[in-house]
Structure formats: structure tokens, C-alpha cells
Amino acid sequence: MKKAHLLGFIQHGVNSHATGMWRHPKDKVGWSFARPPYWEHMARTMERGFFDAMFIADELAPYNSYRNSSDATVKWAVQCPTHEPSTIAPIVTGATTHLGVGVTLSTAFEHPYSMCRRLSSLDHLSGGRIAWNIVGSYSKSEWDAYGAPMDDRSRRYDRIEEYVELCKTLWDSWEPDAIVADRGSGIYADPTKVREIVHDGEFFRCHGRHFVAPSPQGHPVLWQAGSSDRGRDFAAKHAEAIFAIHPDIAGMKAYSEDLSRRVVDRFGRPENSVKLIYGVQPIVAETRSEAEDKYAFIRSLMPPEGSMAMLSGQLSVDFSLHDPEALLDDVAAPGIQGVKDALVRSGAGEEVTLREAAETYSSRFAMPALVGTATDIVDQLETFMDEGGADGFMLLATYTPGCFEEFADLVSPEMQRRGRLRTAYAGRTLRDNLLQD
Ligand SMILES: Cc1cc2nc3c(=O)[nH]c(=O)nc-3n(C[C@H](O)[C@H](O)[C@H](O)COP(=O)(O)O)c2cc1C
């Protein structure tokens, strides 16, 4: 029986994806998100719940698509303020023994050479518990902030493809026995075993040696979440775990079949070499009615204008120019394709208006909301695994750290009781644990 891989999906900011949670009376009571003790506690809580990793999502600037301004983003704390994600990785792995940390870092404005160096350094510091969520910056605000015109999706993926190939070349350039460290002769490393990279590509030039010796995992675990056709191919070729949002089983099933065809047939990788991780939003309580009340209260905290600003940012469309009762499916969106598709399908067969899409999005990111007791929630997780092809779940945060404490206290033990969650970690590296059945 398949066991689930769990990831805690958050941001290094005052508020993650569920908009308005910063004002929930249980949010961050006694904690500052900008200080290490909060992250140490979150990390220990996730390890207590036998998660594989903390997944730190990120974008590079406040969304500015709505009314061509970031006012609403700033006003309603729409994933804002958000601090740099890799800075907390050593705190998270320093406070834990097994928990990994997945860091979202964009390829858009950083050269692959420095990206590799940073990720190798983090992998060393963590003893091999780092993953890289590879993104290419989908939001207009990110390109505006860096003063560059936004590439279209196809060109973004051409560039990412070359980027990741170059990173892999750099990571593989030190042979395992390159370091001699012979104090007698004074020779530290054998230069014939540290390849000089000469890359003159369409997007990047790089002449030099990787500055960091091989890290415990060789390179970080590679994660990706593209869901357009190009995105799926990229993920099937490179990723070790893929994130997707599907509001229903039919979507999960179709996606998992499509991905395994691409992984095996198109890229010749072994079956099951990529873990499929689906987003869910668990709202757990001791009783079903308590959980429903809890969810209604959470939804009441969502600011409508902030919700529209978030949707505008993620889909790179100014929805203030559209009628809120217009249908989402009729609007072309250059931003995150997977988000749009999931939202269109979130109406369970009914067409979804922009107003409904914004509400759904800002509360649960188009993920299925699992509202109920631990038994109810695990029933659904089991169905997603057995019928939807899920290898695991990323758990969308509501108020923190409480939502993860509740999961670790109530849901993880129920999963373990049913043989659906590890009771011990398989190894010391994140890759070891992610590959664990
Ligand atoms: C579940 C999920 C989580 C994502 N998280 C991030 C993120 O934290 N930061 C980011 O820049 N992009 C994020 N993305 C965007 C994707 O990585 C990708 O860049 C985007 O979906 C555009 O590619 P696509 O059109 O192929 O989907 C996420 C996408 C999904 C579906």
C-alpha cells in the first residue's frame, strides 16, 4: 500500500496563499515570521508529523496586475510582505534531523552559475536536505521589478531548459574523488578531475569551474510545477517531484496518466521516478461541524479586493477591467496555466465567474478543501492516492503554525494507523526520504 509524502506549503512572509490569514486570532500568536524561533518551531512540527519537507513558495515582487498597481496587494497582505526564501533553509534544517526544505528560486534574473553555487552550499549545510522548486517568474510584477520585458511562456521554457542543463553540467563537473586533501604534498584537489565548463548557449555564457565541491545529494532534489504542455514536458524530463492542483479525482487521474506517459515514453525515465504531489487544504477538527465552522470563519476573513489582486497577479491579467460575472474560461491568461485550469474546473461542472474564481483562489488556491475530522480527511487522501495517482500532498497553510500542529496531532497519526504514512524516516537525505515507498 502506497504511503503519502507530505509537504508543508508556506511562504517566508506574513501571509502565505490563503489571503487574510494574518488576521486570524490564532495566527502566529507569540511568533514573528521574520525571526528564527518561528521557523524552528514550524520545522520541528512538520518533522513531528513525518513530513518529507517544508515547501517554501515564492514570487519576486508584489503583484501589480490589478488596476495596474500593487496597492491592493500591499493593502491586503496578498502574499506580501514576503522575505527571501533560501535564507531560512539553514534554520529549518538546523532545527531538525530529517526534514527537508524545498526552496523556490527563479531562473529569470539570476545566472545559473550563482544559482548552482548557492544551492550546493545549502545542500552541504543541510547534510543533503535541499530541494529546488524551479520557476521562471510568471508574474508581470517580477519582470517590472527587475526592469525587463516579460518573455512569453514558450521563450521562458526555452530559457529554463538551457538554464537547468547548464546547472546539471556544473553540478556534475567534480568527480567524486577529486578532493585528495593530502597534507604531506599540500595537494588539496586534482584539477584533472574538476572539469572546466565552457558553455556558449542561446541564453547563457559560462566559462569556469563550479566553485563548490560535490554536496551530499550531488545536486538538490529538483521540483517543478509547470502544467502547460511545455511545463509538463519540462517536468517530465527533469523533475523528481511535480506539484499540481486538481480540484477533482478525474483531473488528478488524467494528469497522472499524462505525466507517466511523458516520463516513460517521451523521456525514457523509469516509471515512478517522479513523485506526483497534489495540493490540498486540510481543515481538521474533532468533529465535522466544528471543522465546518472553522472553515466558514476562515473564508470570512478573505478580503474581496485582495482576492482579485491575487488572481490578477497569478494569472497576469488585470481583472478590474473585466465584469466580475464574466466567465473565467473566456479570458486568456499568460500566467500560471495550471491555476487557471484548476479554477475553471473548480465549479464541479458549472461555469465559473471571475468573482467565484477569486473567492476560491484566495481561500484554497483551487485545491480541494478537506473539511472534517481526521478520519474524513484521511478517507479523501486515500482516494486521491488510490484513484487519482497521488504520491503525496502539499498542505496549504491557513493560520500558522497552528494548522500544521493540528495536522501533526490529528491527521498524521490517523494516516500512520492506516499504513499511509511512514513511522520512521528512510534515510538522511531528502532524496532518500522522497524515494521511500
Ligand atoms: C502548485 C503550484 C505551485 C507553484 N508555486 C510557484 C511559486 O511558488 N513561485 C512561482 O514563481 N511559481 C510557482 N508556480 C508556477 C509554476 O512553477 C510555473 O512557473 C507556472 O505554472 C507557469 O508554467 P505553466 O504555464 O507551465 O503552468 C506554481 C505552480 C503551481 C501549479
PDBQT file of the ligand as one rigid body, heavy atoms in Angstrom, charges set to zero:
ROOT
HETATM    1  C1  LIG A 501       1.004  24.237  -7.178  1.00  0.00    +0.000 C 
HETATM    2  C2  LIG A 501       1.819  25.264  -7.836  1.00  0.00    +0.000 A 
HETATM    3  C3  LIG A 501       2.719  25.997  -7.085  1.00  0.00    +0.000 A 
HETATM    4  C4  LIG A 501       3.515  26.954  -7.682  1.00  0.00    +0.000 A 
HETATM    5  N1  LIG A 501       4.363  27.687  -6.923  1.00  0.00    +0.000 NA
HETATM    6  C5  LIG A 501       5.082  28.678  -7.504  1.00  0.00    +0.000 A 
HETATM    7  C6  LIG A 501       5.897  29.537  -6.737  1.00  0.00    +0.000 A 
HETATM    8  O1  LIG A 501       5.985  29.413  -5.523  1.00  0.00    +0.000 OA
HETATM    9  N2  LIG A 501       6.552  30.521  -7.362  1.00  0.00    +0.000 N 
HETATM   10  C7  LIG A 501       6.497  30.709  -8.718  1.00  0.00    +0.000 A 
HETATM   11  O2  LIG A 501       7.147  31.624  -9.229  1.00  0.00    +0.000 OA
HETATM   12  N3  LIG A 501       5.726  29.890  -9.478  1.00  0.00    +0.000 NA
HETATM   13  C8  LIG A 501       5.026  28.915  -8.897  1.00  0.00    +0.000 A 
HETATM   14  N4  LIG A 501       4.218  28.129  -9.667  1.00  0.00    +0.000 N 
HETATM   15  C9  LIG A 501       4.255  28.367 -11.112  1.00  0.00    +0.000 C 
HETATM   16  C10 LIG A 501       4.954  27.303 -11.918  1.00  0.00    +0.000 C 
HETATM   17  O3  LIG A 501       6.135  26.873 -11.397  1.00  0.00    +0.000 OA
HETATM   18  C11 LIG A 501       5.154  27.734 -13.368  1.00  0.00    +0.000 C 
HETATM   19  O4  LIG A 501       6.152  28.707 -13.482  1.00  0.00    +0.000 OA
HETATM   20  C12 LIG A 501       3.917  28.317 -13.882  1.00  0.00    +0.000 C 
HETATM   21  O5  LIG A 501       2.906  27.405 -13.614  1.00  0.00    +0.000 OA
HETATM   22  C13 LIG A 501       3.998  28.622 -15.374  1.00  0.00    +0.000 C 
HETATM   23  O6  LIG A 501       4.117  27.459 -16.081  1.00  0.00    +0.000 OA
HETATM   24  P1  LIG A 501       2.881  26.735 -16.738  1.00  0.00    +0.000 P 
HETATM   25  O7  LIG A 501       2.250  27.743 -17.591  1.00  0.00    +0.000 OA
HETATM   26  O8  LIG A 501       3.554  25.609 -17.470  1.00  0.00    +0.000 OA
HETATM   27  O9  LIG A 501       1.973  26.256 -15.669  1.00  0.00    +0.000 OA
HETATM   28  C14 LIG A 501       3.407  27.175  -9.079  1.00  0.00    +0.000 A 
HETATM   29  C15 LIG A 501       2.503  26.444  -9.833  1.00  0.00    +0.000 A 
HETATM   30  C16 LIG A 501       1.697  25.510  -9.234  1.00  0.00    +0.000 A 
HETATM   31  C17 LIG A 501       0.728  24.746 -10.081  1.00  0.00    +0.000 C 
ENDROOT
TORSDOF 0
